[in-house]
Amino acid sequence: MSSSHHLFRRREAAAPLLLAACAGLGLLALGADARAEQAPAFTLSGSAALTSDYVWRGSSQTQGDPTAQVGVKAAHRSGFYASAWGSGVEFAPDTHASSELDFTVGWAGKIAPDWALDLNVLHYRYPSTTVDLNWTELNGTVTYRDNYWLSLAYSNEALGSQDRGIYSQVGARFPVSDALRFEAAVGHYFLDDVYGRSYSHGQLSAIWAFQSPFELRLTAHGTDRDAERIFGDSLAGSRIEAALQASF
């Protein structure tokens, strides 16, 4: 028997195996599609943290004191989401502000293979205050490859005033391993309409995900002199923040 006939016989024998393999791959694909269709329409996630200082855009919101923070987020598979987040705060005594609640609605998702977009409306609320400190802000963040971002925020009642404020930030994260990463960001807050001046700040963080779902975060913050003139030396300037966070 010729070698070509042997080859033909082998191909005949392989044909049913190829058909079975193709059928198996088809069934796996159908199963994957079915699982995707069965994925829940909504997902719920959250976080809780203990921090040595609540630092927001370079300035302390707790007079340098520790506080607890907790948040929850509901997201639809279309990309739309809503979240609530709370923290203790310590403002000037005459405000009687002791807590902050942030409510957010927005959309987040991929706009290209390497690019993601998050657009949202964020409302800051201070339930215990005796003065009107509540305000709302529009936010947008563009992220590249999950590691580099540019954020812009706008409000016509910045920091509870009746004036405009625009905030911008550029940042990057640098993964070292599955458990360790560094993050750095620089921001500028345009507050000329509110305080007659603007300020810049920067931060550098080391994050250690030592045991799921926990991680430790150590952040060095620094602001320019304009921030100290606006908020005071005790709230702005240089400071270190340490936090223990759990995500669920």
C-alpha positions as CSV (number, residue, x, y, z in Angstrom):
1,M,0.0,0.0,0.0
2,S,1.4,3.4,-1.0
3,S,2.4,6.0,1.6
4,S,-0.3,8.3,0.2
5,H,-3.0,5.7,0.9
6,H,-1.7,5.4,4.5
7,L,-2.0,9.2,4.8
8,F,-5.5,9.1,3.4
9,R,-6.5,6.4,5.9
10,R,-5.0,8.5,8.7
11,R,-7.0,11.5,7.6
12,E,-10.1,9.4,7.4
13,A,-9.6,8.2,11.0
14,A,-8.8,11.8,12.2
15,A,-11.9,13.3,10.6
16,P,-14.4,12.1,13.3
17,L,-12.0,13.4,16.0
18,L,-11.8,16.7,14.3
19,L,-15.5,16.9,14.0
20,A,-15.9,15.9,17.7
21,A,-13.3,18.6,18.7
22,C,-15.1,21.3,16.7
23,A,-18.4,20.2,18.2
24,G,-16.8,20.4,21.7
25,L,-15.4,23.9,21.0
26,G,-18.8,25.0,19.8
27,L,-20.5,23.7,22.9
28,L,-17.9,25.5,25.1
29,A,-18.5,28.7,23.2
30,L,-22.3,28.3,23.6
31,G,-21.7,27.7,27.3
32,A,-19.6,30.8,27.6
33,D,-22.2,32.9,25.9
34,A,-24.9,31.4,28.1
35,R,-22.8,32.2,31.2
36,A,-22.3,35.8,29.9
37,E,-26.1,36.1,29.4
38,Q,-26.6,34.7,32.9
39,A,-24.2,37.3,34.5
40,P,-26.1,39.4,37.0
41,A,-27.5,42.7,35.7
42,F,-26.3,44.4,38.9
43,T,-23.2,44.0,41.0
44,L,-22.7,45.3,44.5
45,S,-19.3,46.2,46.0
46,G,-18.0,48.2,48.8
47,S,-15.1,49.2,51.1
48,A,-14.3,50.1,54.7
49,A,-11.2,51.8,56.0
50,L,-9.5,53.2,59.0
51,T,-7.2,56.1,58.3
52,S,-4.9,58.2,60.4
53,D,-6.0,61.3,58.6
54,Y,-8.6,62.1,56.0
55,V,-6.7,64.1,53.4
56,W,-8.7,65.4,50.4
57,R,-7.0,67.2,47.5
58,G,-4.0,67.9,49.7
59,S,-5.7,69.2,52.9
60,S,-6.8,67.4,56.0
61,Q,-10.6,67.2,56.6
62,T,-10.2,65.9,60.2
63,Q,-7.7,68.3,61.7
64,G,-5.1,65.6,61.3
65,D,-7.1,63.1,63.4
66,P,-8.0,59.5,62.5
67,T,-11.4,58.5,61.3
68,A,-13.4,55.6,59.8
69,Q,-14.8,55.5,56.2
70,V,-17.2,53.2,54.5
71,G,-18.7,53.0,51.0
72,V,-21.0,50.9,48.8
73,K,-21.5,50.9,45.0
74,A,-24.2,49.3,42.8
75,A,-23.3,49.0,39.1
76,H,-25.3,47.8,36.1
77,R,-23.6,45.8,33.4
78,S,-24.3,48.7,31.0
79,G,-21.8,50.8,32.9
80,F,-24.2,53.0,34.9
81,Y,-23.6,53.0,38.6
82,A,-24.6,54.7,41.9
83,S,-22.6,54.9,45.1
84,A,-22.6,56.2,48.6
85,W,-19.6,56.9,50.7
86,G,-19.2,58.3,54.2
87,S,-16.4,59.6,56.5
88,G,-15.9,61.4,59.7
89,V,-14.8,65.0,59.3
90,E,-13.7,67.8,61.7
91,F,-14.2,71.3,60.4
92,A,-14.3,74.7,62.2
93,P,-16.2,74.4,65.5
94,D,-18.9,76.9,64.4
95,T,-19.9,74.6,61.5
96,H,-20.6,71.6,63.8
97,A,-19.7,69.3,60.8
98,S,-18.7,65.8,62.0
99,S,-19.6,63.6,59.1
100,E,-19.5,63.7,55.3
101,L,-21.7,61.7,52.9
102,D,-20.9,61.6,49.2
103,F,-23.5,60.4,46.7
104,T,-22.5,59.6,43.1
105,V,-24.3,58.6,39.9
106,G,-22.4,58.1,36.7
107,W,-21.2,55.8,33.9
108,A,-17.9,54.0,33.6
109,G,-16.6,51.8,30.8
110,K,-14.2,51.1,28.0
111,I,-14.2,53.6,25.1
112,A,-11.3,51.8,23.3
113,P,-9.2,48.7,24.0
114,D,-6.7,50.7,26.2
115,W,-8.9,53.6,27.2
116,A,-11.6,53.9,29.9
117,L,-13.9,56.8,30.8
118,D,-15.8,57.6,34.0
119,L,-18.3,60.5,34.0
120,N,-20.3,61.2,37.1
121,V,-22.2,63.7,39.3
122,L,-21.0,63.9,42.9
123,H,-22.9,65.5,45.7
124,Y,-21.1,66.3,49.0
125,R,-23.4,66.4,52.0
126,Y,-22.7,67.2,55.7
127,P,-25.7,66.1,57.7
128,S,-24.8,67.5,61.1
129,T,-23.7,71.0,60.0
130,T,-25.6,74.1,61.2
131,V,-24.5,76.0,58.0
132,D,-25.0,75.2,54.4
133,L,-21.9,73.4,53.3
134,N,-23.5,71.0,50.8
135,W,-22.4,71.2,47.2
136,T,-22.3,69.3,43.9
137,E,-19.6,68.6,41.4
138,L,-19.3,67.2,37.8
139,N,-16.3,64.8,37.4
140,G,-14.7,63.1,34.5
141,T,-11.7,60.7,34.4
142,V,-9.9,59.2,31.4
143,T,-7.7,56.2,32.1
144,Y,-5.1,54.6,29.9
145,R,-4.2,50.9,30.3
146,D,-5.6,51.0,33.9
147,N,-2.4,52.7,35.1
148,Y,-2.5,56.4,33.9
149,W,-5.3,58.9,34.4
150,L,-6.4,62.4,33.9
151,S,-9.3,63.8,36.0
152,L,-11.2,67.1,35.7
153,A,-13.9,68.3,38.0
154,Y,-16.2,71.4,37.8
155,S,-18.6,73.0,40.3
156,N,-20.3,76.4,40.4
157,E,-20.6,76.0,44.2
158,A,-17.1,74.8,45.0
159,L,-16.5,73.8,48.6
160,G,-20.0,75.0,49.6
161,S,-19.5,78.5,48.2
162,Q,-21.5,80.2,45.5
163,D,-18.5,80.4,43.2
164,R,-16.8,78.3,40.5
165,G,-14.0,75.9,41.2
166,I,-12.2,73.7,38.7
167,Y,-10.0,70.8,39.8
168,S,-7.5,68.8,37.6
169,Q,-5.3,65.9,38.4
170,V,-2.9,63.6,36.5
171,G,-1.7,60.4,38.1
172,A,0.0,57.0,37.5
173,R,0.3,53.7,39.2
174,F,3.3,51.5,39.1
175,P,2.7,47.8,39.9
176,V,5.7,46.1,41.4
177,S,4.0,42.7,42.0
178,D,0.6,41.3,42.6
179,A,0.7,42.6,46.2
180,L,2.7,45.8,45.9
181,R,2.2,48.9,43.9
182,F,3.1,52.6,44.0
183,E,0.8,55.5,42.9
184,A,1.7,59.2,42.3
185,A,-0.6,62.1,41.5
186,V,-0.3,65.9,41.1
187,G,-3.4,68.1,41.2
188,H,-4.2,71.8,40.8
189,Y,-7.3,73.4,42.2
190,F,-8.5,76.6,40.5
191,L,-10.2,78.5,43.3
192,D,-9.6,82.2,42.3
193,D,-13.4,82.9,42.3
194,V,-13.7,81.4,45.8
195,Y,-10.5,82.5,47.6
196,G,-8.8,84.8,45.2
197,R,-6.1,82.2,44.7
198,S,-5.5,78.7,43.5
199,Y,-3.2,75.9,44.8
200,S,-1.3,72.8,43.8
201,H,-0.6,69.6,45.7
202,G,1.1,66.2,45.1
203,Q,0.9,62.8,46.7
204,L,2.9,59.6,46.6
205,S,1.5,56.3,47.9
206,A,2.7,52.8,48.6
207,I,0.0,50.2,48.7
208,W,0.5,46.6,50.0
209,A,-2.3,44.1,49.4
210,F,-1.0,41.8,52.1
211,Q,-4.0,39.6,52.5
212,S,-7.2,39.7,50.4
213,P,-9.4,41.7,50.9
214,F,-7.1,43.9,53.0
215,E,-4.5,46.4,52.0
216,L,-2.3,48.9,53.7
217,R,-1.8,52.3,52.2
218,L,0.9,54.9,53.2
219,T,0.7,58.3,51.5
220,A,2.9,61.3,51.6
221,H,1.1,64.6,50.8
222,G,2.4,68.0,50.1
223,T,0.9,71.3,49.0
224,D,2.2,74.7,48.0
225,R,2.1,77.9,50.1
226,D,-1.1,79.0,48.5
227,A,-2.9,76.0,50.0
228,E,-1.5,76.9,53.5
229,R,-2.8,80.5,53.0
230,I,-6.3,79.2,52.1
231,F,-6.7,76.4,54.7
232,G,-4.0,77.2,57.3
233,D,-0.7,75.5,58.2
234,S,-2.4,72.9,60.3
235,L,-4.6,71.5,57.5
236,A,-2.3,72.0,54.4
237,G,1.5,71.6,53.9
238,S,3.2,68.3,54.3
239,R,1.7,65.3,56.1
240,I,1.7,61.5,56.1
241,E,-1.5,59.4,56.0
242,A,-1.7,55.7,56.8
243,A,-4.8,53.6,56.1
244,L,-6.0,50.0,56.4
245,Q,-8.7,49.2,53.9
246,A,-10.9,46.2,53.1
247,S,-12.8,45.8,49.8
248,F,-15.8,43.5,49.3
